[in-house]
Amino acid sequence: MLVLSRKKNESIIINDNITVTVIEIRGDKVRLGIEAPKDVTVHRREVYEAIQSQLQARTRDHGSTALTPDS
């Protein structure tokens, strides 16, 4: 894991086309802004894990092996 320090309004660039900017720091919470191409999905980890669980349940229920979030 790469660990970086950033201040408010500072950014990091990922893969030349994704920018993550620190928008606000308030107590123990940090607000981030993420600019990414439309074809890049961005989720909070708990949402991503819920989507993956639903897809796995669908796979088990329907016997399919190639489901994507767009299915």
C-alpha positions in Angstrom: 0.0 0.0 0.0 1.3 3.4 -0.9 0.7 6.0 1.8 0.7 9.7 0.9 0.2 12.9 2.9 -1.9 15.6 1.3 -3.3 18.9 2.6 -6.6 20.5 1.7 -6.9 21.2 -2.1 -3.9 19.0 -2.9 -4.3 16.0 -5.3 -2.9 12.8 -6.4 -3.0 11.4 -10.0 -3.7 7.7 -10.7 -2.9 6.2 -14.1 -2.8 9.6 -15.9 -6.6 9.9 -15.9 -7.9 9.8 -12.3 -7.5 12.7 -9.9 -8.2 12.4 -6.2 -8.4 15.8 -4.4 -8.7 16.5 -0.7 -11.7 18.8 -0.5 -12.2 19.2 3.2 -10.7 18.0 6.5 -13.0 18.1 9.5 -12.0 16.3 12.6 -11.5 12.7 11.8 -13.3 12.9 8.4 -11.7 13.7 5.1 -13.9 14.6 2.0 -12.4 13.6 -1.3 -13.2 14.6 -4.8 -12.6 12.1 -7.5 -12.4 12.9 -11.2 -12.4 9.9 -13.4 -13.5 8.9 -16.9 -17.1 7.9 -17.2 -16.2 4.2 -17.9 -14.4 4.0 -14.5 -16.6 3.0 -11.7 -16.0 4.5 -8.3 -17.6 3.1 -5.1 -17.1 3.4 -1.4 -15.7 0.0 -0.2 -18.9 -1.0 1.6 -21.0 -0.4 -1.5 -18.5 -2.3 -3.7 -18.6 -5.2 -1.3 -22.4 -5.2 -1.2 -22.5 -5.2 -5.1 -20.0 -8.1 -5.1 -22.1 -10.1 -2.6 -25.2 -9.6 -4.7 -23.4 -10.7 -7.8 -22.1 -13.8 -6.1 -25.6 -14.6 -4.8 -27.0 -14.2 -8.4 -24.3 -16.5 -9.7 -25.2 -19.2 -7.1 -29.0 -18.8 -7.7 -28.8 -18.8 -11.5 -25.7 -20.9 -12.2 -24.1 -18.2 -14.3 -20.4 -17.6 -14.2 -20.1 -14.3 -16.1 -22.1 -11.6 -14.3 -21.1 -8.0 -14.2 -22.6 -5.0 -12.3 -24.2 -3.9 -15.6 -26.0 -7.3 -16.1 
